[in-house]
Amino acid sequence: MYPKINEHLYLQVASSDAAQSEIEYRARIADMEEDNFLIEIPMQEGNGRLKKLFVGDELSVYYLTEGGIKNYFTTHVTGFKEEVIRMVRLRKPAPESIFKIQRRSFLRVNAELELAVKDAMGSRFLVRTEDIGGGGASFLGDAKITLDIGDKLTCWLLVSYRNGSTEHVNFESEIVRIKQLDTGRNLVMIKFSAISDAERQKIIRYCFERQFDFRNR
Protein backbone atom coordinates (compact mmCIF):
# COMPACT_ATOMS: atom_id res chain seq x y z
CA MET A 1 0.00 0.00 0.00
CA TYR A 2 2.67 2.53 1.02
CA PRO A 3 5.44 3.66 -1.34
CA LYS A 4 8.91 2.27 -0.67
CA ILE A 5 12.31 3.79 0.07
CA ASN A 6 13.85 5.41 -3.05
CA GLU A 7 10.43 5.90 -4.67
CA HIS A 8 9.22 9.43 -5.33
CA LEU A 9 6.39 11.47 -3.88
CA TYR A 10 4.81 14.30 -5.88
CA LEU A 11 3.45 17.05 -3.66
CA GLN A 12 1.76 20.43 -3.53
CA VAL A 13 1.93 22.71 -0.50
CA ALA A 14 -1.30 24.25 0.81
CA SER A 15 -1.15 28.02 0.46
CA SER A 16 -3.53 30.97 0.37
CA ASP A 17 -1.63 32.00 -2.78
CA ALA A 18 -3.38 30.11 -5.58
CA ALA A 19 -0.32 30.17 -7.85
CA GLN A 20 1.94 28.78 -5.12
CA SER A 21 -0.50 26.00 -4.20
CA GLU A 22 -0.48 24.77 -7.83
CA ILE A 23 3.31 24.23 -7.99
CA GLU A 24 4.23 20.55 -7.99
CA TYR A 25 7.39 19.27 -6.29
CA ARG A 26 9.07 15.88 -6.32
CA ALA A 27 10.92 14.27 -3.42
CA ARG A 28 12.61 10.89 -2.96
CA ILE A 29 11.74 8.81 0.09
CA ALA A 30 15.10 8.46 1.84
CA ASP A 31 14.00 6.47 4.89
CA MET A 32 10.99 5.27 6.86
CA GLU A 33 9.85 5.39 10.46
CA GLU A 34 6.85 3.69 11.98
CA ASP A 35 4.64 6.77 11.61
CA ASN A 36 6.56 8.92 9.14
CA PHE A 37 8.10 9.07 5.70
CA LEU A 38 11.52 10.71 5.63
CA ILE A 39 11.93 12.55 2.35
CA GLU A 40 14.69 14.60 0.78
CA ILE A 41 14.11 18.34 0.33
CA PRO A 42 11.42 18.63 -2.38
CA MET A 43 12.49 19.93 -5.77
CA GLN A 44 10.22 21.87 -8.13
CA GLU A 45 9.44 20.00 -11.33
CA GLY A 46 10.92 21.73 -14.36
CA ASN A 47 13.44 24.12 -12.82
CA GLY A 48 15.04 22.16 -9.97
CA ARG A 49 14.40 24.77 -7.27
CA LEU A 50 14.32 23.41 -3.73
CA LYS A 51 11.27 24.02 -1.52
CA LYS A 52 11.80 24.88 2.13
CA LEU A 53 9.15 23.27 4.32
CA PHE A 54 8.10 24.10 7.87
CA VAL A 55 6.58 22.03 10.67
CA GLY A 56 2.81 22.02 10.23
CA ASP A 57 2.80 22.62 6.46
CA GLU A 58 -0.14 20.77 4.88
CA LEU A 59 0.57 18.82 1.70
CA SER A 60 -1.43 17.14 -1.03
CA VAL A 61 0.62 14.14 -2.17
CA TYR A 62 0.48 11.35 -4.71
CA TYR A 63 2.75 8.51 -5.75
CA LEU A 64 2.62 6.22 -8.76
CA THR A 65 2.13 2.48 -8.75
CA GLU A 66 2.04 -0.09 -11.54
CA GLY A 67 -0.15 0.79 -14.49
CA GLY A 68 0.19 4.54 -13.94
CA ILE A 69 -2.22 4.55 -11.00
CA LYS A 70 -1.95 7.69 -8.87
CA ASN A 71 -2.36 7.19 -5.12
CA TYR A 72 -3.45 10.42 -3.41
CA PHE A 73 -3.35 11.40 0.25
CA THR A 74 -2.99 14.49 2.44
CA THR A 75 -0.36 14.84 5.14
CA HIS A 76 1.65 17.43 7.08
CA VAL A 77 5.25 18.08 8.07
CA THR A 78 5.99 16.71 11.55
CA GLY A 79 9.69 17.57 11.81
CA PHE A 80 13.16 17.11 10.36
CA LYS A 81 16.11 14.74 10.67
CA GLU A 82 19.74 15.70 10.15
CA GLU A 83 22.09 12.98 8.90
CA VAL A 84 24.29 13.02 5.81
CA ILE A 85 21.44 14.94 4.20
CA ARG A 86 18.60 16.94 5.74
CA MET A 87 15.35 15.00 5.64
CA VAL A 88 11.75 16.09 6.15
CA ARG A 89 9.34 14.01 8.23
CA LEU A 90 5.87 13.55 6.74
CA ARG A 91 3.09 11.84 8.70
CA LYS A 92 2.08 8.54 7.10
CA PRO A 93 -1.61 8.53 6.16
CA ALA A 94 -4.01 5.85 7.32
CA PRO A 95 -4.15 3.21 4.53
CA GLU A 96 -7.92 3.71 4.11
CA SER A 97 -7.40 7.44 3.44
CA ILE A 98 -5.32 6.80 0.29
CA PHE A 99 -7.35 7.17 -2.90
CA LYS A 100 -6.38 5.38 -6.09
CA ILE A 101 -7.11 7.10 -9.40
CA GLN A 102 -6.47 5.04 -12.51
CA ARG A 103 -5.31 6.73 -15.68
CA ARG A 104 -8.69 6.28 -17.38
CA SER A 105 -10.92 6.14 -14.33
CA PHE A 106 -11.56 9.28 -12.32
CA LEU A 107 -12.95 9.86 -8.87
CA ARG A 108 -16.36 11.56 -9.00
CA VAL A 109 -18.00 13.49 -6.16
CA ASN A 110 -21.25 15.34 -5.51
CA ALA A 111 -20.57 19.05 -5.75
CA GLU A 112 -22.53 22.26 -6.31
CA LEU A 113 -20.07 24.39 -8.27
CA GLU A 114 -20.74 27.41 -10.44
CA LEU A 115 -20.45 26.55 -14.14
CA ALA A 116 -20.62 29.12 -16.94
CA VAL A 117 -21.59 27.59 -20.29
CA LYS A 118 -21.55 28.77 -23.90
CA ASP A 119 -23.21 26.62 -26.56
CA ALA A 120 -22.28 26.31 -30.25
CA MET A 121 -24.70 29.15 -31.16
CA GLY A 122 -23.01 31.53 -28.75
CA SER A 123 -25.77 31.51 -26.11
CA ARG A 124 -24.46 31.79 -22.54
CA PHE A 125 -25.99 30.63 -19.28
CA LEU A 126 -24.97 29.97 -15.69
CA VAL A 127 -25.75 26.67 -13.89
CA ARG A 128 -24.61 24.67 -10.88
CA THR A 129 -23.10 21.22 -11.08
CA GLU A 130 -24.60 18.13 -9.46
CA ASP A 131 -21.37 16.16 -9.54
CA ILE A 132 -17.89 16.47 -10.98
CA GLY A 133 -14.95 14.23 -11.80
CA GLY A 134 -11.80 14.13 -13.86
CA GLY A 135 -13.69 12.82 -16.88
CA GLY A 136 -16.90 14.85 -16.84
CA ALA A 137 -19.70 16.45 -14.87
CA SER A 138 -23.45 16.90 -14.66
CA PHE A 139 -25.50 20.03 -14.09
CA LEU A 140 -29.12 21.10 -13.62
CA GLY A 141 -30.59 23.13 -16.44
CA ASP A 142 -33.92 24.92 -16.72
CA ALA A 143 -36.41 23.55 -19.25
CA LYS A 144 -36.15 26.85 -21.18
CA ILE A 145 -32.50 26.06 -21.98
CA THR A 146 -32.56 24.10 -25.24
CA LEU A 147 -29.90 21.41 -25.28
CA ASP A 148 -29.51 18.10 -27.13
CA ILE A 149 -27.33 15.02 -26.84
CA GLY A 150 -24.14 15.56 -28.83
CA ASP A 151 -24.13 19.35 -28.38
CA LYS A 152 -20.67 20.85 -27.89
CA LEU A 153 -20.25 23.27 -24.98
CA THR A 154 -17.49 25.60 -23.85
CA CYS A 155 -17.36 25.73 -20.05
CA TRP A 156 -15.74 27.68 -17.23
CA LEU A 157 -15.88 26.07 -13.79
CA LEU A 158 -15.24 27.87 -10.50
CA VAL A 159 -13.47 25.58 -8.00
CA SER A 160 -12.78 26.35 -4.32
CA TYR A 161 -10.19 24.48 -2.27
CA ARG A 162 -9.83 23.74 1.43
CA ASN A 163 -7.11 26.37 1.86
CA GLY A 164 -9.50 29.10 0.69
CA SER A 165 -8.01 29.54 -2.79
CA THR A 166 -10.15 29.41 -5.94
CA GLU A 167 -9.41 28.42 -9.52
CA HIS A 168 -11.19 28.82 -12.85
CA VAL A 169 -11.09 25.67 -14.98
CA ASN A 170 -11.95 25.93 -18.66
CA PHE A 171 -12.69 23.02 -20.97
CA GLU A 172 -14.68 21.87 -23.99
CA SER A 173 -17.38 19.25 -23.41
CA GLU A 174 -20.03 17.18 -25.13
CA ILE A 175 -23.49 16.31 -23.84
CA VAL A 176 -23.80 12.53 -23.48
CA ARG A 177 -27.17 12.25 -21.70
CA ILE A 178 -30.13 14.40 -20.66
CA LYS A 179 -32.55 13.23 -17.98
CA GLN A 180 -35.87 14.99 -17.38
CA LEU A 181 -36.64 15.37 -13.69
CA ASP A 182 -40.03 15.53 -11.95
CA THR A 183 -39.24 19.13 -11.02
CA GLY A 184 -39.39 20.10 -14.68
CA ARG A 185 -35.66 20.70 -14.85
CA ASN A 186 -33.13 18.66 -16.81
CA LEU A 187 -30.08 16.85 -15.50
CA VAL A 188 -27.45 17.28 -18.20
CA MET A 189 -24.47 14.93 -18.24
CA ILE A 190 -21.32 15.98 -20.07
CA LYS A 191 -17.95 14.46 -20.82
CA PHE A 192 -14.77 16.47 -21.30
CA SER A 193 -13.84 16.50 -24.98
CA ALA A 194 -10.90 18.90 -24.74
CA ILE A 195 -9.17 19.72 -21.45
CA SER A 196 -5.49 20.23 -20.63
CA ASP A 197 -3.75 18.03 -18.09
CA ALA A 198 -3.20 21.07 -15.87
CA GLU A 199 -6.91 21.96 -15.89
CA ARG A 200 -7.96 18.35 -15.28
CA GLN A 201 -5.53 18.18 -12.35
CA LYS A 202 -7.33 21.12 -10.71
CA ILE A 203 -10.59 19.15 -10.82
CA ILE A 204 -8.97 15.94 -9.55
CA ARG A 205 -7.43 17.86 -6.66
CA TYR A 206 -10.86 19.28 -5.76
CA CYS A 207 -12.48 15.82 -5.93
CA PHE A 208 -9.77 14.34 -3.75
CA GLU A 209 -10.21 17.06 -1.11
CA ARG A 210 -13.99 16.58 -1.13
CA GLN A 211 -13.70 12.82 -0.77
CA PHE A 212 -11.17 13.25 2.03
CA ASP A 213 -13.60 15.58 3.84
CA PHE A 214 -16.44 13.04 3.46
CA ARG A 215 -14.28 10.27 4.93
CA ASN A 216 -13.47 12.41 7.96
CA ARG A 217 -17.01 13.45 8.88
C-alpha positions, 0 to 999 in steps of 0.5 A: 500500500505505502510507497517504498524507500527510493520511490518518489512522492509528488506534492503540492503545499497548501497556500492561500496563494493560488499560484503557489498552491499549484506548484508541484514538487518531487521528493525521494523517500530516503528512509521510513519510520513507523509513523513517518516518511523521511523525504529529501528536500522537495524539488520543483518539477521543471526548474530544480528549485528546492522548496523549504518546508516548515513544521505544520505545512499541509501537503497534497501528495500522490505517488505512482504504482504499476499501471500509472495509478496515482495514489493520493493522500494528504499529510503534514510536516511533523519535523526534520532529521539531520544525517548526511542529508537533511530529511523532512518528516511527513506523517504517514496517512491511514491506509484507508485514506489513500485514494487510487485514481487510474489513468482512465478512471476518475474519482467523482464526487457530488458538488454544487459548483458554479459553471458558466456555459456557452453553446455552439450558437453563442448563447451563454448561461450559468448553472450549478453542477450536481457532480464532478470528476476528472472525466466529466460532470453533470448540471441542472438546467432549466427547461427553457434552456434548449440542449440536445445530446451531442451538443458541444459546450465551452465551459468555465468552472469555479473551483474552491479548495480547502485552503481558501483559494479558488481556480477557474477551470476551462474546458470543452465538453459534449453532452452525453445524456439528458434526464428529465426530472419531476421538477421540470428541470433537466439533469445534463451529463457531459464528458470532457472532450478537450481539457489540458492536463493542468486543468484536469488536475485542478478538478482531480485535486478538488475531488480528492479534497472533497472525498477526504472531507467526506471520509473524515465526517 
